[in-house]
């Protein structure tokens, strides 16, 4: 490393502590995580040739494997057509457009989840074994590279685009559970709510990504969306691997004071020597673990339903296109992030002052974050025929939902920091099916009769889902460290004694 580079690193170190750098890069990482995920959702509108009708019309909700295979096969032979497109700024752009129908378009959007659900649990466990910094960093690095080649894949064939999107989901699926093991060794217990709010920067990423990508498409064409998000992702990866290290002990630029502060605060809750196995029996029999899994699954089901189906409801029932209104489109995302940060700071403050125990804090904020949207969905049943009321209700519901960061979202770090990646991987694997299930539910209820009465049934289900999630956590949840968090190492042949999991810091 040159003297100039060393000087730059020292200046960064003097301005920001290692934890502040970690917080900043984690927040930016989750913003990019969402950008890499939704860029196709925005670009595909411009990628597809207009006036292509679905060959699945009339039976789009029922697709068997034979039809699916035939669709992919026929699509792979379809060639894009180069067309002169004039952007909104009057710039002529020569780019390829594809003759995909509605079914094929939705199929390529949905295939992301095939890879996504496969790496949730393995990604969390791998991060516990080799370190969250590696897993999170590499998942974003390879996802960025896959994003850069997405235009090439689309030009080659429809099937190649599907392969790239599945691989992208495979990489990004490991990123969410991987951040928990990072927090377990870097963030003191009383600051973890604030750190977990960085995960909600994905909502901020959505609010920023959509208008930026829309502008890029209008000026440079759809391919520019993938080039920009992929390039920014690569730049972030370089910064992550340069400035972030697995533990405070391995960081070459951390001050002795900061390292001592972190290790004294974490104490014996996190092992220095990572446990080589998961105590599955105790983990799966723990009510506290199931409180997180069930609550997260129900909570995300409600969130996915609101986010994915709100534009459909506003368009089909109220004849109000929320997608065309940038303010209404971004308000829910911005509101959720603001609440995530504010509630997390408040939760950690109350815990540090001793006003509330960790258990009480998690239960109170989880109840607020889930019961409030539940009650608002009940109000939507009676007030939902008015567009202004609907926008206000859904915005407030997502705003309140941001408080989950101070509630159950980081609860795995409270009860078992050594296995927090595994716990969140299990919870997120279940919740990943929420998007599919919510789409199926709304389709089944509104396919033959898309009336407001049918949507009222959807809102009642959402109200019950949100409130049930809160009840489950209030009954089963806890903030107490579980006894199985530090399991003894399994005895090997020739060992004289059985070695316990080594704590991050030996307490006398």
Buried (B, 14 or more C-beta within 10 A) or exposed (E): EEEEEEEEBEEBBEEBBBBEBBBBBBBBBBBBBBBBBBBBBBBBEBBBBEEBEBBBEEEBEEEEEEBEEEBBEEBBEEEBEEEEBEBEEEEEBEBBBBBBBBBBBBBBBBBBBBBBBBBBBBBBBBBBBBBBBBBBBBBBBBBBBBBBBBBEBBBBBBBBBBBBBBBBBBBBBBBBBBBBBBBBBBBBBBBBBBBBBBBBBBBBBBBBBBEBBBBBBBEBBBBBBBBBBBEBBBEBBEBBBBBBBBBBEEBEBBBEEBBEBBBEBBBBBBBBEBBEEBBEEBBEEBEBBBBBBBBBBBBBBBBBBBBBBBBBBBBBBBEBEBEEEEEBBBBBBBBBBBBBBBBBBBBBBBBEEEEBBBBEBBBBBBBBBBBBBBBBBBBBBEBBEEBEBBBBBBBBBBBBBBBBBBBBBBBBBBBBBBBBBBBBBBBBBBBBBBBEBBBEBBBEBBEEEBEBEBBBBBBBBBBBBBBBBBBBBBEBBBBEBBEBBBBEBEEEEEEEEEEEBBBBBEEE
